[in-house]
Amino acid sequence: MPASQSKVPWRPPVPAGVSMRDLLASCAAAAVISRPPAEPEPERMEPVRRHRDAA
């Protein structure tokens, strides 16, 4: 191996594109949009207890 060649293995050039932050944000947004809406919570069936004032 000639001395002029580097010993670092060749890696393909990184294409310009989307930052990791933007990629993660778009994935989070897609997950929120693709989920069906949450069902409403059932109403409480037990009676509401009233507290009496202390004497």
N, C-alpha and C positions, 0 to 999 in steps of 0.2 A: 504494500500500500504506500503510495507516494506521500511524502511529508506535507504536501500542500493540501491534502484532503483532511477535513475535520473528522473526528471520531464520534461526533454526535449523529445519531441515526436520523435519516431524513423523515420529516413529517410534512404532510400536505399543508398548503397555506390555509389559514383560517379565513373563511369568507366573511365579509362584512355583513352584518345582519342585526338580529334582535338581541338586546342585552338579556342577561339572565333574569334581572329584575322584571323586565317587561314580559318575558316568557312566563315566569311564575305568576305574575299578576293576571295575565290572560287565561292561564289555566284555572286560577281561583275563580275568576269571573265566569268562566264556562261551567264550572262545577255548580256555582250558585244558580245560574240560569237553567241548567238542565234538571235540577231537583224539582219535584212537584211541590206545590205549596203545602205547608204543614196544616194538618187538620186542627180545627179549633178544640180547645180543651173542654172536656165535659163539665157541665155546671155541677156545683156541689149539691149533693142531695141531703146532707145533714142540716138541721136547722141552725140558725145563727144564735149563739148564746149571748145574752146581754149581761154585762157586768154591772153589778150594783155598786153604787158609790159607798165608800167606806164611811162609817159613822164618825 
